[in-house]
Amino acid sequence: MDETKFNTAGADSLGPLIKVANTLIEKELNNRVASMFEGYSLTGPQITLMVYLHDAHGHAVTQREIADRFVLSHPTIRGIVKRLESAGLIKTSQLESDRRQILLELSDAGQRLMDRRADDIHAVMGQINARITDGLKGSEQKMLVSTLKRIIANFSAGAAQ
């Protein structure tokens, strides 16, 4: 078989392999991190949003920024925000310069929860990253990151057209 051509069908098809890898990684991350928030019934995307807000360190974060960063539709991000707001973990307000933009921030309860769990979450993320790159040399890890960024750019550019 010609090594320069990738199989576009079957078990070795690139798209399905990426999807399976993503599903397995996401499932592992969600299970390990969700167990840190017992009593809250938070989903992976909700926890991801809270981590992002916690890591923003006072930077004003808009709902649009979250939607763009995580490639989520407006209705999807709005649902995540509403559920977190109802749970008292985040609060929303309007951007003064553009009232259509919704600002997101952790509530006091959300901040306290994240302050207690942030280090644990980052440790789990580090462990999962180590599993992803297990057996790869440093140069292969850099190539993987570069390739994934290129794939994302290819589809981001396509979505903008």
Secondary structure, DSSP 8 states (H G I E B T S, - for coil): --TTS---SSTT-HHHHHHHHHHHHHHHHHHHHHGGGTTT---HHHHHHHHHHHHTTT--EEHHHHHHHTT--HHHHHHHHHHHHHTTSEEEEEETTEEEEEEEEE-HHHHHHHHHHHHHHHHHHHHHHHHHTTT--HHHHHHHHHHHHHHHHHHHHHHH-
